[in-house]
Amino acid sequence: MAKVYGAVTIDARRCKGCDLCVVACPADVLELQPQEVNDRGYHYASVVNPDKCIGCAACATVCPDACIEVYRVVEK
């Protein structure tokens, strides 16, 4: 049986670090960068545990700036 998992991409340049995606993620895939900031001066979200992503797209749904895209990948 094929295994389905997710792949998350984040546009760090547009992210304003609102933390909504981090809270919405049930698999603890995302976190805000504690040290780095983007060009706008915000601590942006980043993927820290890509192997845990289940592809639910909860993070992309709550993102107010549409900075997140989630893809479902099928592994055969």
N, CA, C, O and CB atoms as a CASP TS submission, in Angstrom:
PFRMAT TS
TARGET T0000
AUTHOR 0000-0000-0000
METHOD Language model
MODEL 1
PARENT N/A
ATOM      1  N   MET     1       0.838  -1.175   0.000  1.00  0.00           N
ATOM      2  CA  MET     1       0.000   0.000   0.000  1.00  0.00           C
ATOM      3  C   MET     1       0.887   1.243   0.000  1.00  0.00           C
ATOM      4  O   MET     1       1.902   1.288   0.694  1.00  0.00           O
ATOM      5  CB  MET     1      -0.956  -0.005   1.215  1.00  0.00           C
ATOM      6  N   ALA     2       0.501   2.242  -0.776  1.00  0.00           N
ATOM      7  CA  ALA     2       1.282   3.468  -0.889  1.00  0.00           C
ATOM      8  C   ALA     2       1.153   4.314   0.378  1.00  0.00           C
ATOM      9  O   ALA     2       0.094   4.360   1.004  1.00  0.00           O
ATOM     10  CB  ALA     2       0.834   4.276  -2.116  1.00  0.00           C
ATOM     11  N   LYS     3       2.243   4.976   0.742  1.00  0.00           N
ATOM     12  CA  LYS     3       2.246   5.853   1.900  1.00  0.00           C
ATOM     13  C   LYS     3       2.161   7.301   1.411  1.00  0.00           C
ATOM     14  O   LYS     3       2.893   7.697   0.504  1.00  0.00           O
ATOM     15  CB  LYS     3       3.520   5.625   2.776  1.00  0.00           C
ATOM     16  N   VAL     4       1.275   8.080   2.008  1.00  0.00           N
ATOM     17  CA  VAL     4       1.110   9.480   1.640  1.00  0.00           C
ATOM     18  C   VAL     4       1.689  10.340   2.759  1.00  0.00           C
ATOM     19  O   VAL     4       1.356  10.161   3.930  1.00  0.00           O
ATOM     20  CB  VAL     4      -0.395   9.828   1.381  1.00  0.00           C
ATOM     21  N   TYR     5       2.546  11.260   2.387  1.00  0.00           N
ATOM     22  CA  TYR     5       3.080  12.202   3.359  1.00  0.00           C
ATOM     23  C   TYR     5       3.102  13.580   2.741  1.00  0.00           C
ATOM     24  O   TYR     5       2.890  13.727   1.537  1.00  0.00           O
ATOM     25  CB  TYR     5       4.490  11.786   3.829  1.00  0.00           C
ATOM     26  N   GLY     6       3.356  14.580   3.543  1.00  0.00           N
ATOM     27  CA  GLY     6       3.284  15.959   3.070  1.00  0.00           C
ATOM     28  C   GLY     6       4.640  16.590   2.870  1.00  0.00           C
ATOM     29  O   GLY     6       5.650  16.148   3.419  1.00  0.00           O
ATOM     30  N   ALA     7       4.633  17.642   2.066  1.00  0.00           N
ATOM     31  CA  ALA     7       5.817  18.463   1.847  1.00  0.00           C
ATOM     32  C   ALA     7       5.383  19.921   1.938  1.00  0.00           C
ATOM     33  O   ALA     7       4.467  20.340   1.231  1.00  0.00           O
ATOM     34  CB  ALA     7       6.494  18.148   0.459  1.00  0.00           C
ATOM     35  N   VAL     8       6.029  20.692   2.799  1.00  0.00           N
ATOM     36  CA  VAL     8       5.647  22.079   3.057  1.00  0.00           C
ATOM     37  C   VAL     8       6.699  23.020   2.488  1.00  0.00           C
ATOM     38  O   VAL     8       7.899  22.812   2.667  1.00  0.00           O
ATOM     39  CB  VAL     8       5.461  22.326   4.571  1.00  0.00           C
ATOM     40  N   THR     9       6.231  24.065   1.796  1.00  0.00           N
ATOM     41  CA  THR     9       7.123  25.138   1.361  1.00  0.00           C
ATOM     42  C   THR     9       6.600  26.446   1.936  1.00  0.00           C
ATOM     43  O   THR     9       5.394  26.692   1.947  1.00  0.00           O
ATOM     44  CB  THR     9       7.221  25.207  -0.204  1.00  0.00           C
ATOM     45  N   ILE    10       7.517  27.285   2.414  1.00  0.00           N
ATOM     46  CA  ILE    10       7.155  28.555   3.035  1.00  0.00           C
ATOM     47  C   ILE    10       7.903  29.669   2.330  1.00  0.00           C
ATOM     48  O   ILE    10       9.114  29.580   2.128  1.00  0.00           O
ATOM     49  CB  ILE    10       7.470  28.552   4.557  1.00  0.00           C
ATOM     50  N   ASP    11       7.185  30.719   1.956  1.00  0.00           N
ATOM     51  CA  ASP    11       7.797  31.918   1.378  1.00  0.00           C
ATOM     52  C   ASP    11       8.237  32.797   2.544  1.00  0.00           C
ATOM     53  O   ASP    11       7.458  33.611   3.039  1.00  0.00           O
ATOM     54  CB  ASP    11       6.795  32.688   0.412  1.00  0.00           C
ATOM     55  N   ALA    12       9.475  32.634   2.981  1.00  0.00           N
ATOM     56  CA  ALA    12       9.992  33.338   4.160  1.00  0.00           C
ATOM     57  C   ALA    12      10.039  34.853   3.957  1.00  0.00           C
ATOM     58  O   ALA    12       9.971  35.605   4.930  1.00  0.00           O
ATOM     59  CB  ALA    12      11.383  32.825   4.502  1.00  0.00           C
ATOM     60  N   ARG    13      10.154  35.302   2.728  1.00  0.00           N
ATOM     61  CA  ARG    13      10.197  36.751   2.467  1.00  0.00           C
ATOM     62  C   ARG    13       8.878  37.422   2.821  1.00  0.00           C
ATOM     63  O   ARG    13       8.871  38.575   3.252  1.00  0.00           O
ATOM     64  CB  ARG    13      10.534  37.020   0.996  1.00  0.00           C
ATOM     65  N   ARG    14       7.757  36.719   2.647  1.00  0.00           N
ATOM     66  CA  ARG    14       6.438  37.296   2.899  1.00  0.00           C
ATOM     67  C   ARG    14       5.904  37.009   4.296  1.00  0.00           C
ATOM     68  O   ARG    14       4.950  37.653   4.733  1.00  0.00           O
ATOM     69  CB  ARG    14       5.466  36.783   1.886  1.00  0.00           C
ATOM     70  N   CYS    15       6.497  36.063   4.998  1.00  0.00           N
ATOM     71  CA  CYS    15       6.009  35.652   6.314  1.00  0.00           C
ATOM     72  C   CYS    15       6.203  36.765   7.338  1.00  0.00           C
ATOM     73  O   CYS    15       7.269  37.376   7.413  1.00  0.00           O
ATOM     74  CB  CYS    15       6.725  34.378   6.778  1.00  0.00           C
ATOM     75  N   LYS    16       5.147  37.024   8.134  1.00  0.00           N
ATOM     76  CA  LYS    16       5.243  38.058   9.159  1.00  0.00           C
ATOM     77  C   LYS    16       5.367  37.477  10.570  1.00  0.00           C
ATOM     78  O   LYS    16       5.288  38.213  11.553  1.00  0.00           O
ATOM     79  CB  LYS    16       4.033  38.964   9.086  1.00  0.00           C
ATOM     80  N   GLY    17       5.560  36.171  10.672  1.00  0.00           N
ATOM     81  CA  GLY    17       5.830  35.544  11.959  1.00  0.00           C
ATOM     82  C   GLY    17       4.670  35.586  12.936  1.00  0.00           C
ATOM     83  O   GLY    17       4.885  35.759  14.135  1.00  0.00           O
ATOM     84  N   CYS    18       3.449  35.430  12.451  1.00  0.00           N
ATOM     85  CA  CYS    18       2.273  35.515  13.324  1.00  0.00           C
ATOM     86  C   CYS    18       2.124  34.287  14.227  1.00  0.00           C
ATOM     87  O   CYS    18       1.398  34.345  15.220  1.00  0.00           O
ATOM     88  CB  CYS    18       1.017  35.685  12.482  1.00  0.00           C
ATOM     89  N   ASP    19       2.792  33.182  13.905  1.00  0.00           N
ATOM     90  CA  ASP    19       2.814  31.957  14.707  1.00  0.00           C
ATOM     91  C   ASP    19       1.536  31.121  14.585  1.00  0.00           C
ATOM     92  O   ASP    19       1.415  30.103  15.266  1.00  0.00           O
ATOM     93  CB  ASP    19       3.039  32.309  16.152  1.00  0.00           C
ATOM     94  N   LEU    20       0.589  31.518  13.747  1.00  0.00           N
ATOM     95  CA  LEU    20      -0.653  30.760  13.598  1.00  0.00           C
ATOM     96  C   LEU    20      -0.395  29.380  13.012  1.00  0.00           C
ATOM     97  O   LEU    20      -1.018  28.407  13.436  1.00  0.00           O
ATOM     98  CB  LEU    20      -1.636  31.522  12.717  1.00  0.00           C
ATOM     99  N   CYS    21       0.510  29.278  12.049  1.00  0.00           N
ATOM    100  CA  CYS    21       0.801  27.993  11.422  1.00  0.00           C
ATOM    101  C   CYS    21       1.458  27.028  12.399  1.00  0.00           C
ATOM    102  O   CYS    21       1.180  25.829  12.378  1.00  0.00           O
ATOM    103  CB  CYS    21       1.695  28.190  10.209  1.00  0.00           C
ATOM    104  N   VAL    22       2.318  27.547  13.243  1.00  0.00           N
ATOM    105  CA  VAL    22       3.008  26.701  14.225  1.00  0.00           C
ATOM    106  C   VAL    22       2.004  26.104  15.204  1.00  0.00           C
ATOM    107  O   VAL    22       2.099  24.929  15.558  1.00  0.00           O
ATOM    108  CB  VAL    22       4.085  27.510  14.988  1.00  0.00           C
ATOM    109  N   VAL    23       1.053  26.905  15.638  1.00  0.00           N
ATOM    110  CA  VAL    23       0.030  26.442  16.572  1.00  0.00           C
ATOM    111  C   VAL    23      -0.925  25.459  15.895  1.00  0.00           C
ATOM    112  O   VAL    23      -1.364  24.496  16.524  1.00  0.00           O
ATOM    113  CB  VAL    23      -0.752  27.634  17.140  1.00  0.00           C
ATOM    114  N   ALA    24      -1.253  25.692  14.616  1.00  0.00           N
ATOM    115  CA  ALA    24      -2.218  24.850  13.907  1.00  0.00           C
ATOM    116  C   ALA    24      -1.661  23.490  13.513  1.00  0.00           C
ATOM    117  O   ALA    24      -2.437  22.558  13.299  1.00  0.00           O
ATOM    118  CB  ALA    24      -2.697  25.558  12.680  1.00  0.00           C
ATOM    119  N   CYS    25      -0.365  23.346  13.410  1.00  0.00           N
ATOM    120  CA  CYS    25       0.238  22.094  12.949  1.00  0.00           C
ATOM    121  C   CYS    25       0.109  20.996  14.008  1.00  0.00           C
ATOM    122  O   CYS    25       0.644  21.139  15.107  1.00  0.00           O
ATOM    123  CB  CYS    25       1.718  22.313  12.594  1.00  0.00           C
ATOM    124  N   PRO    26      -0.600  19.893  13.692  1.00  0.00           N
ATOM    125  CA  PRO    26      -0.756  18.814  14.672  1.00  0.00           C
ATOM    126  C   PRO    26       0.477  17.920  14.807  1.00  0.00           C
ATOM    127  O   PRO    26       0.562  17.121  15.740  1.00  0.00           O
ATOM    128  CB  PRO    26      -1.935  17.968  14.299  1.00  0.00           C
ATOM    129  N   ALA    27       1.426  18.049  13.887  1.00  0.00           N
ATOM    130  CA  ALA    27       2.587  17.152  13.890  1.00  0.00           C
ATOM    131  C   ALA    27       3.889  17.854  14.298  1.00  0.00           C
ATOM    132  O   ALA    27       4.958  17.254  14.192  1.00  0.00           O
ATOM    133  CB  ALA    27       2.756  16.537  12.516  1.00  0.00           C
ATOM    134  N   ASP    28       3.826  19.087  14.752  1.00  0.00           N
ATOM    135  CA  ASP    28       5.011  19.855  15.167  1.00  0.00           C
ATOM    136  C   ASP    28       6.076  19.908  14.081  1.00  0.00           C
ATOM    137  O   ASP    28       7.250  19.633  14.332  1.00  0.00           O
ATOM    138  CB  ASP    28       5.607  19.256  16.429  1.00  0.00           C
ATOM    139  N   VAL    29       5.657  20.262  12.881  1.00  0.00           N
ATOM    140  CA  VAL    29       6.567  20.343  11.743  1.00  0.00           C
ATOM    141  C   VAL    29       7.213  21.726  11.649  1.00  0.00           C
ATOM    142  O   VAL    29       8.347  21.844  11.184  1.00  0.00           O
ATOM    143  CB  VAL    29       5.822  20.021  10.444  1.00  0.00           C
ATOM    144  N   LEU    30       6.510  22.768  12.085  1.00  0.00           N
ATOM    145  CA  LEU    30       6.963  24.146  11.897  1.00  0.00           C
ATOM    146  C   LEU    30       7.369  24.807  13.205  1.00  0.00           C
ATOM    147  O   LEU    30       6.916  24.424  14.284  1.00  0.00           O
ATOM    148  CB  LEU    30       5.880  24.961  11.236  1.00  0.00           C
ATOM    149  N   GLU    31       8.242  25.820  13.082  1.00  0.00           N
ATOM    150  CA  GLU    31       8.552  26.695  14.210  1.00  0.00           C
ATOM    151  C   GLU    31       9.076  28.018  13.660  1.00  0.00           C
ATOM    152  O   GLU    31       9.527  28.091  12.516  1.00  0.00           O
ATOM    153  CB  GLU    31       9.596  26.033  15.177  1.00  0.00           C
ATOM    154  N   LEU    32       9.012  29.055  14.480  1.00  0.00           N
ATOM    155  CA  LEU    32       9.553  30.344  14.078  1.00  0.00           C
ATOM    156  C   LEU    32      11.059  30.349  14.278  1.00  0.00           C
ATOM    157  O   LEU    32      11.564  29.788  15.251  1.00  0.00           O
ATOM    158  CB  LEU    32       8.894  31.489  14.873  1.00  0.00           C
ATOM    159  N   GLN    33      11.769  30.975  13.368  1.00  0.00           N
ATOM    160  CA  GLN    33      13.214  31.092  13.481  1.00  0.00           C
ATOM    161  C   GLN    33      13.539  31.985  14.681  1.00  0.00           C
ATOM    162  O   GLN    33      13.129  33.146  14.696  1.00  0.00           O
ATOM    163  CB  GLN    33      13.837  31.666  12.165  1.00  0.00           C
ATOM    164  N   PRO    34      14.254  31.491  15.676  1.00  0.00           N
ATOM    165  CA  PRO    34      14.530  32.301  16.866  1.00  0.00           C
ATOM    166  C   PRO    34      15.612  33.360  16.645  1.00  0.00           C
ATOM    167  O   PRO    34      15.595  34.396  17.309  1.00  0.00           O
ATOM    168  CB  PRO    34      14.939  31.403  18.002  1.00  0.00           C
ATOM    169  N   GLN    35      16.538  33.124  15.742  1.00  0.00           N
ATOM    170  CA  GLN    35      17.674  34.018  15.552  1.00  0.00           C
ATOM    171  C   GLN    35      17.559  34.877  14.294  1.00  0.00           C
ATOM    172  O   GLN    35      17.927  36.052  14.310  1.00  0.00           O
ATOM    173  CB  GLN    35      18.943  33.216  15.495  1.00  0.00           C
ATOM    174  N   GLU    36      17.056  34.303  13.214  1.00  0.00           N
ATOM    175  CA  GLU    36      17.051  34.978  11.915  1.00  0.00           C
ATOM    176  C   GLU    36      15.756  35.741  11.670  1.00  0.00           C
ATOM    177  O   GLU    36      14.693  35.360  12.161  1.00  0.00           O
ATOM    178  CB  GLU    36      17.267  33.971  10.801  1.00  0.00           C
ATOM    179  N   VAL    37      15.861  36.824  10.904  1.00  0.00           N
ATOM    180  CA  VAL    37      14.690  37.594  10.485  1.00  0.00           C
ATOM    181  C   VAL    37      14.727  37.757   8.970  1.00  0.00           C
ATOM    182  O   VAL    37      15.787  37.664   8.352  1.00  0.00           O
ATOM    183  CB  VAL    37      14.643  38.986  11.193  1.00  0.00           C
ATOM    184  N   ASN    38      13.554  38.001   8.377  1.00  0.00           N
ATOM    185  CA  ASN    38      13.501  38.224   6.932  1.00  0.00           C
ATOM    186  C   ASN    38      13.759  39.700   6.621  1.00  0.00           C
ATOM    187  O   ASN    38      14.098  40.473   7.517  1.00  0.00           O
ATOM    188  CB  ASN    38      12.128  37.778   6.358  1.00  0.00           C
ATOM    189  N   ASP    39      13.600  40.087   5.369  1.00  0.00           N
ATOM    190  CA  ASP    39      13.872  41.471   4.954  1.00  0.00           C
ATOM    191  C   ASP    39      12.947  42.480   5.619  1.00  0.00           C
ATOM    192  O   ASP    39      13.286  43.659   5.730  1.00  0.00           O
ATOM    193  CB  ASP    39      13.746  41.593   3.453  1.00  0.00           C
ATOM    194  N   ARG    40      11.789  42.024   6.057  1.00  0.00           N
ATOM    195  CA  ARG    40      10.818  42.907   6.696  1.00  0.00           C
ATOM    196  C   ARG    40      11.026  42.997   8.203  1.00  0.00           C
ATOM    197  O   ARG    40      10.338  43.762   8.879  1.00  0.00           O
ATOM    198  CB  ARG    40       9.411  42.430   6.403  1.00  0.00           C
ATOM    199  N   GLY    41      11.969  42.220   8.734  1.00  0.00           N
ATOM    200  CA  GLY    41      12.296  42.276  10.151  1.00  0.00           C
ATOM    201  C   GLY    41      11.518  41.313  11.034  1.00  0.00           C
ATOM    202  O   GLY    41      11.518  41.460  12.256  1.00  0.00           O
ATOM    203  N   TYR    42      10.857  40.331  10.434  1.00  0.00           N
ATOM    204  CA  TYR    42      10.061  39.369  11.195  1.00  0.00           C
ATOM    205  C   TYR    42      10.795  38.038  11.343  1.00  0.00           C
ATOM    206  O   TYR    42      11.522  37.611  10.446  1.00  0.00           O
ATOM    207  CB  TYR    42       8.703  39.148  10.518  1.00  0.00           C
ATOM    208  N   HIS    43      10.595  37.394  12.484  1.00  0.00           N
ATOM    209  CA  HIS    43      11.047  36.016  12.654  1.00  0.00           C
ATOM    210  C   HIS    43      10.073  35.150  11.871  1.00  0.00           C
ATOM    211  O   HIS    43       8.898  35.062  12.228  1.00  0.00           O
ATOM    212  CB  HIS    43      11.116  35.591  14.184  1.00  0.00           C
ATOM    213  N   TYR    44      10.536  34.525  10.832  1.00  0.00           N
ATOM    214  CA  TYR    44       9.669  33.794   9.913  1.00  0.00           C
ATOM    215  C   TYR    44       9.547  32.320  10.298  1.00  0.00           C
ATOM    216  O   TYR    44      10.385  31.771  11.013  1.00  0.00           O
ATOM    217  CB  TYR    44      10.196  33.916   8.490  1.00  0.00           C
ATOM    218  N   ALA    45       8.483  31.702   9.803  1.00  0.00           N
ATOM    219  CA  ALA    45       8.247  30.277  10.047  1.00  0.00           C
ATOM    220  C   ALA    45       9.173  29.440   9.162  1.00  0.00           C
ATOM    221  O   ALA    45       9.511  29.831   8.045  1.00  0.00           O
ATOM    222  CB  ALA    45       6.759  29.911   9.779  1.00  0.00           C
ATOM    223  N   SER    46       9.568  28.300   9.680  1.00  0.00           N
ATOM    224  CA  SER    46      10.409  27.397   8.897  1.00  0.00           C
ATOM    225  C   SER    46      10.050  25.950   9.242  1.00  0.00           C
ATOM    226  O   SER    46       9.477  25.662  10.292  1.00  0.00           O
ATOM    227  CB  SER    46      11.921  27.672   9.163  1.00  0.00           C
ATOM    228  N   VAL    47      10.401  25.065   8.335  1.00  0.00           N
ATOM    229  CA  VAL    47      10.137  23.639   8.508  1.00  0.00           C
ATOM    230  C   VAL    47      11.309  23.027   9.273  1.00  0.00           C
ATOM    231  O   VAL    47      12.449  23.066   8.810  1.00  0.00           O
ATOM    232  CB  VAL    47       9.927  22.924   7.123  1.00  0.00           C
ATOM    233  N   VAL    48      11.020  22.458  10.452  1.00  0.00           N
ATOM    234  CA  VAL    48      12.087  21.867  11.255  1.00  0.00           C
ATOM    235  C   VAL    48      12.014  20.346  11.302  1.00  0.00           C
ATOM    236  O   VAL    48      13.025  19.685  11.537  1.00  0.00           O
ATOM    237  CB  VAL    48      12.037  22.416  12.658  1.00  0.00           C
ATOM    238  N   ASN    49      10.834  19.787  11.081  1.00  0.00           N
ATOM    239  CA  ASN    49      10.655  18.328  11.096  1.00  0.00           C
ATOM    240  C   ASN    49       9.902  17.889   9.839  1.00  0.00           C
ATOM    241  O   ASN    49       8.745  17.480   9.940  1.00  0.00           O
ATOM    242  CB  ASN    49       9.887  17.875  12.378  1.00  0.00           C
ATOM    243  N   PRO    50      10.518  17.962   8.666  1.00  0.00           N
ATOM    244  CA  PRO    50       9.796  17.655   7.432  1.00  0.00           C
ATOM    245  C   PRO    50       9.298  16.209   7.354  1.00  0.00           C
ATOM    246  O   PRO    50       8.304  15.940   6.680  1.00  0.00           O
ATOM    247  CB  PRO    50      10.680  17.936   6.252  1.00  0.00           C
ATOM    248  N   ASP    51       9.960  15.293   8.020  1.00  0.00           N
ATOM    249  CA  ASP    51       9.561  13.887   7.972  1.00  0.00           C
ATOM    250  C   ASP    51       8.254  13.616   8.725  1.00  0.00           C
ATOM    251  O   ASP    51       7.605  12.595   8.495  1.00  0.00           O
ATOM    252  CB  ASP    51      10.666  13.023   8.545  1.00  0.00           C
ATOM    253  N   LYS    52       7.876  14.512   9.609  1.00  0.00           N
ATOM    254  CA  LYS    52       6.658  14.334  10.398  1.00  0.00           C
ATOM    255  C   LYS    52       5.403  14.847   9.699  1.00  0.00           C
ATOM    256  O   LYS    52       4.292  14.580  10.158  1.00  0.00           O
ATOM    257  CB  LYS    52       6.808  15.027  11.718  1.00  0.00           C
ATOM    258  N   CYS    53       5.561  15.580   8.597  1.00  0.00           N
ATOM    259  CA  CYS    53       4.416  16.212   7.927  1.00  0.00           C
ATOM    260  C   CYS    53       3.447  15.160   7.397  1.00  0.00           C
ATOM    261  O   CYS    53       3.847  14.216   6.715  1.00  0.00           O
ATOM    262  CB  CYS    53       4.895  17.116   6.775  1.00  0.00           C
ATOM    263  N   ILE    54       2.169  15.336   7.721  1.00  0.00           N
ATOM    264  CA  ILE    54       1.132  14.408   7.280  1.00  0.00           C
ATOM    265  C   ILE    54       0.321  14.959   6.109  1.00  0.00           C
ATOM    266  O   ILE    54      -0.571  14.281   5.599  1.00  0.00           O
ATOM    267  CB  ILE    54       0.207  14.082   8.435  1.00  0.00           C
ATOM    268  N   GLY    55       0.624  16.169   5.687  1.00  0.00           N
ATOM    269  CA  GLY    55      -0.044  16.755   4.524  1.00  0.00           C
ATOM    270  C   GLY    55      -1.449  17.252   4.786  1.00  0.00           C
ATOM    271  O   GLY    55      -2.254  17.323   3.857  1.00  0.00           O
ATOM    272  N   CYS    56      -1.766  17.597   6.016  1.00  0.00           N
ATOM    273  CA  CYS    56      -3.130  18.010   6.355  1.00  0.00           C
ATOM    274  C   CYS    56      -3.453  19.425   5.881  1.00  0.00           C
ATOM    275  O   CYS    56      -4.627  19.767   5.733  1.00  0.00           O
ATOM    276  CB  CYS    56      -3.337  17.921   7.850  1.00  0.00           C
ATOM    277  N   ALA    57      -2.441  20.250   5.642  1.00  0.00           N
ATOM    278  CA  ALA    57      -2.573  21.626   5.165  1.00  0.00           C
ATOM    279  C   ALA    57      -3.247  22.561   6.158  1.00  0.00           C
ATOM    280  O   ALA    57      -3.762  23.605   5.758  1.00  0.00           O
ATOM    281  CB  ALA    57      -3.340  21.638   3.889  1.00  0.00           C
ATOM    282  N   ALA    58      -3.257  22.218   7.435  1.00  0.00           N
ATOM    283  CA  ALA    58      -3.810  23.113   8.454  1.00  0.00           C
ATOM    284  C   ALA    58      -3.003  24.402   8.521  1.00  0.00           C
ATOM    285  O   ALA    58      -3.567  25.477   8.724  1.00  0.00           O
ATOM    286  CB  ALA    58      -3.830  22.424   9.832  1.00  0.00           C
ATOM    287  N   CYS    59      -1.710  24.303   8.355  1.00  0.00           N
ATOM    288  CA  CYS    59      -0.848  25.488   8.398  1.00  0.00           C
ATOM    289  C   CYS    59      -1.169  26.448   7.257  1.00  0.00           C
ATOM    290  O   CYS    59      -1.246  27.660   7.462  1.00  0.00           O
ATOM    291  CB  CYS    59       0.629  25.077   8.335  1.00  0.00           C
ATOM    292  N   ALA    60      -1.354  25.915   6.075  1.00  0.00           N
ATOM    293  CA  ALA    60      -1.664  26.752   4.910  1.00  0.00           C
ATOM    294  C   ALA    60      -3.048  27.369   5.026  1.00  0.00           C
ATOM    295  O   ALA    60      -3.268  28.484   4.553  1.00  0.00           O
ATOM    296  CB  ALA    60      -1.567  25.933   3.622  1.00  0.00           C
ATOM    297  N   THR    61      -3.962  26.676   5.636  1.00  0.00           N
ATOM    298  CA  THR    61      -5.327  27.177   5.790  1.00  0.00           C
ATOM    299  C   THR    61      -5.382  28.394   6.705  1.00  0.00           C
ATOM    300  O   THR    61      -6.126  29.335   6.429  1.00  0.00           O
ATOM    301  CB  THR    61      -6.231  26.080   6.336  1.00  0.00           C
ATOM    302  N   VAL    62      -4.613  28.394   7.781  1.00  0.00           N
ATOM    303  CA  VAL    62      -4.666  29.499   8.739  1.00  0.00           C
ATOM    304  C   VAL    62      -3.730  30.653   8.404  1.00  0.00           C
ATOM    305  O   VAL    62      -3.822  31.708   9.030  1.00  0.00           O
ATOM    306  CB  VAL    62      -4.342  28.990  10.104  1.00  0.00           C
ATOM    307  N   CYS    63      -2.841  30.488   7.446  1.00  0.00           N
ATOM    308  CA  CYS    63      -1.875  31.540   7.109  1.00  0.00           C
ATOM    309  C   CYS    63      -2.602  32.743   6.482  1.00  0.00           C
ATOM    310  O   CYS    63      -3.188  32.607   5.408  1.00  0.00           O
ATOM    311  CB  CYS    63      -0.785  30.992   6.133  1.00  0.00           C
ATOM    312  N   PRO    64      -2.574  33.906   7.129  1.00  0.00           N
ATOM    313  CA  PRO    64      -3.289  35.073   6.613  1.00  0.00           C
ATOM    314  C   PRO    64      -2.645  35.683   5.372  1.00  0.00           C
ATOM    315  O   PRO    64      -3.302  36.425   4.641  1.00  0.00           O
ATOM    316  CB  PRO    64      -3.385  36.116   7.682  1.00  0.00           C
ATOM    317  N   ASP    65      -1.389  35.388   5.128  1.00  0.00           N
ATOM    318  CA  ASP    65      -0.679  35.968   3.991  1.00  0.00           C
ATOM    319  C   ASP    65      -0.434  34.977   2.864  1.00  0.00           C
ATOM    320  O   ASP    65       0.258  35.308   1.901  1.00  0.00           O
ATOM    321  CB  ASP    65       0.629  36.529   4.447  1.00  0.00           C
ATOM    322  N   ALA    66      -0.976  33.785   2.956  1.00  0.00           N
ATOM    323  CA  ALA    66      -0.828  32.734   1.942  1.00  0.00           C
ATOM    324  C   ALA    66       0.638  32.472   1.603  1.00  0.00           C
ATOM    325  O   ALA    66       1.013  32.392   0.434  1.00  0.00           O
ATOM    326  CB  ALA    66      -1.589  33.118   0.674  1.00  0.00           C
ATOM    327  N   CYS    67       1.447  32.340   2.631  1.00  0.00           N
ATOM    328  CA  CYS    67       2.889  32.099   2.457  1.00  0.00           C
ATOM    329  C   CYS    67       3.235  30.619   2.402  1.00  0.00           C
ATOM    330  O   CYS    67       4.372  30.259   2.097  1.00  0.00           O
ATOM    331  CB  CYS    67       3.664  32.753   3.584  1.00  0.00           C
ATOM    332  N   ILE    68       2.275  29.764   2.692  1.00  0.00           N
ATOM    333  CA  ILE    68       2.552  28.338   2.838  1.00  0.00           C
ATOM    334  C   ILE    68       1.818  27.531   1.776  1.00  0.00           C
ATOM    335  O   ILE    68       0.641  27.760   1.499  1.00  0.00           O
ATOM    336  CB  ILE    68       2.156  27.856   4.236  1.00  0.00           C
ATOM    337  N   GLU    69       2.543  26.579   1.187  1.00  0.00           N
ATOM    338  CA  GLU    69       1.957  25.620   0.263  1.00  0.00           C
ATOM    339  C   GLU    69       2.271  24.221   0.769  1.00  0.00           C
ATOM    340  O   GLU    69       3.389  23.943   1.203  1.00  0.00           O
ATOM    341  CB  GLU    69       2.490  25.828  -1.190  1.00  0.00           C
ATOM    342  N   VAL    70       1.285  23.352   0.710  1.00  0.00           N
ATOM    343  CA  VAL    70       1.461  21.974   1.162  1.00  0.00           C
ATOM    344  C   VAL    70       1.161  21.046   0.001  1.00  0.00           C
ATOM    345  O   VAL    70       0.137  21.179  -0.669  1.00  0.00           O
ATOM    346  CB  VAL    70       0.546  21.654   2.382  1.00  0.00           C
ATOM    347  N   TYR    71       2.057  20.113  -0.228  1.00  0.00           N
ATOM    348  CA  TYR    71       1.901  19.129  -1.291  1.00  0.00           C
ATOM    349  C   TYR    71       1.788  17.761  -0.654  1.00  0.00           C
ATOM    350  O   TYR    71       2.422  17.488   0.365  1.00  0.00           O
ATOM    351  CB  TYR    71       3.084  19.182  -2.299  1.00  0.00           C
ATOM    352  N   ARG    72       0.986  16.906  -1.253  1.00  0.00           N
ATOM    353  CA  ARG    72       0.917  15.515  -0.807  1.00  0.00           C
ATOM    354  C   ARG    72       1.749  14.677  -1.751  1.00  0.00           C
ATOM    355  O   ARG    72       1.571  14.725  -2.968  1.00  0.00           O
ATOM    356  CB  ARG    72      -0.554  14.999  -0.750  1.00  0.00           C
ATOM    357  N   VAL    73       2.649  13.918  -1.185  1.00  0.00           N
ATOM    358  CA  VAL    73       3.563  13.074  -1.941  1.00  0.00           C
ATOM    359  C   VAL    73       3.210  11.616  -1.660  1.00  0.00           C
ATOM    360  O   VAL    73       3.032  11.224  -0.507  1.00  0.00           O
ATOM    361  CB  VAL    73       5.054  13.378  -1.572  1.00  0.00           C
ATOM    362  N   VAL    74       3.110  10.818  -2.720  1.00  0.00           N
ATOM    363  CA  VAL    74       2.791   9.394  -2.576  1.00  0.00           C
ATOM    364  C   VAL    74       4.066   8.600  -2.764  1.00  0.00           C
ATOM    365  O   VAL    74       4.747   8.719  -3.782  1.00  0.00           O
ATOM    366  CB  VAL    74       1.697   8.943  -3.597  1.00  0.00           C
ATOM    367  N   GLU    75       4.376   7.794  -1.776  1.00  0.00           N
ATOM    368  CA  GLU    75       5.554   6.931  -1.830  1.00  0.00           C
ATOM    369  C   GLU    75       5.071   5.511  -2.045  1.00  0.00           C
ATOM    370  O   GLU    75       4.287   4.990  -1.253  1.00  0.00           O
ATOM    371  CB  GLU    75       6.420   7.047  -0.527  1.00  0.00           C
ATOM    372  N   LYS    76       5.537   4.883  -3.114  1.00  0.00           N
ATOM    373  CA  LYS    76       5.078   3.521  -3.429  1.00  0.00           C
ATOM    374  C   LYS    76       6.061   2.483  -2.970  1.00  0.00           C
ATOM    375  O   LYS    76       5.830   1.288  -3.157  1.00  0.00           O
ATOM    376  CB  LYS    76       4.841   3.366  -4.914  1.00  0.00           C
TER
END
